[in-house]
Amino acid sequence: MEGAIVVEELCEDSRTAGDPGAPDVGGLRRAVDRLRRQLAVLPGELPDRAVADEELAALAAMTVRGRPEAARLRRSLLLLTGAVGSVSALSPALSEVRARIEGFG
């Protein structure tokens, strides 16, 4: 039955249950996952990679627990931007994370 749980989770609405105007938590989760994947395969040394990894892990955890707190999301975005904002290869994925966070107010 473990596979049935996975299917059920994939079929859930990505918005907060019961609130049609709620921000897209699933979209934020996907954007964070995309940025994590792109950061993981980025060649070379990035001085603030550890900071970026920690904030991406924190963002991912927040999306699992339900609707994240807007102030905490903005703090994570600020730290991420400082850590990887100058890396042009990550710019589209970081922009997507920023756009998703803006949806939370």
C-alpha positions in Angstrom: 0.0 0.0 0.0 3.0 2.3 0.2 2.7 3.1 -3.5 -0.9 4.1 -3.0 0.2 6.8 -0.5 2.6 8.2 -3.1 -0.1 8.3 -5.8 -2.5 10.0 -3.3 0.1 12.7 -2.4 0.8 13.4 -6.1 -2.9 13.8 -6.8 -3.5 16.3 -4.0 -4.2 19.9 -5.0 -1.0 22.0 -4.6 -2.9 24.8 -2.9 -3.7 24.8 0.7 -6.7 22.6 1.3 -10.1 24.4 1.6 -8.8 27.8 0.5 -9.0 28.5 -3.2 -7.1 31.8 -2.8 -4.2 30.2 -0.9 -0.7 30.5 -2.3 0.6 27.6 -4.3 2.6 25.5 -1.8 3.2 22.8 -4.3 4.5 25.3 -6.8 7.0 26.6 -4.3 8.1 23.1 -3.4 8.7 22.4 -7.1 10.6 25.6 -7.6 12.8 24.9 -4.6 13.5 21.4 -5.8 14.5 22.7 -9.2 16.9 25.2 -7.7 18.3 22.5 -5.4 19.0 20.2 -8.4 20.6 23.0 -10.4 22.8 24.1 -7.5 23.9 20.5 -6.9 25.2 20.1 -10.4 26.8 23.5 -10.6 30.5 23.0 -11.3 33.2 24.8 -9.3 33.4 26.3 -5.9 30.7 28.6 -4.6 31.7 30.4 -1.4 28.2 30.5 0.0 27.0 27.1 -1.2 26.4 25.9 2.3 24.2 28.9 3.1 22.2 28.2 -0.1 21.9 24.5 0.7 20.7 25.2 4.2 18.1 27.7 3.1 16.8 25.5 0.3 16.5 22.6 2.8 14.6 25.0 5.2 12.3 26.1 2.4 11.6 22.5 1.4 10.8 21.6 5.0 8.4 24.5 5.3 6.4 23.4 2.2 6.0 19.9 3.7 4.5 21.3 6.9 1.7 23.3 5.2 1.4 27.0 4.5 4.8 28.7 5.3 5.0 32.0 7.1 5.6 34.9 4.7 8.2 36.6 6.8 10.3 33.4 7.1 10.0 32.9 3.3 11.3 36.4 2.6 14.2 35.9 5.0 15.1 32.7 3.1 14.8 34.4 -0.2 17.1 37.2 1.0 19.8 34.7 2.1 19.5 32.7 -1.1 19.8 35.8 -3.3 22.9 36.8 -1.4 24.4 33.3 -1.7 23.6 32.5 -5.4 22.2 35.7 -6.9 25.3 36.4 -8.9 25.4 33.0 -10.5 23.8 33.5 -13.9 23.2 29.8 -14.5 20.9 29.8 -11.4 19.0 33.0 -12.3 15.9 31.4 -13.9 15.4 28.9 -11.0 16.0 31.6 -8.4 13.6 33.9 -10.1 11.0 31.2 -10.0 11.5 30.7 -6.3 11.2 34.5 -5.8 8.0 34.6 -7.8 6.5 31.7 -5.8 7.5 33.4 -2.5 5.9 36.6 -3.6 2.6 34.7 -3.8 2.6 34.3 -0.1 2.4 38.1 0.6 
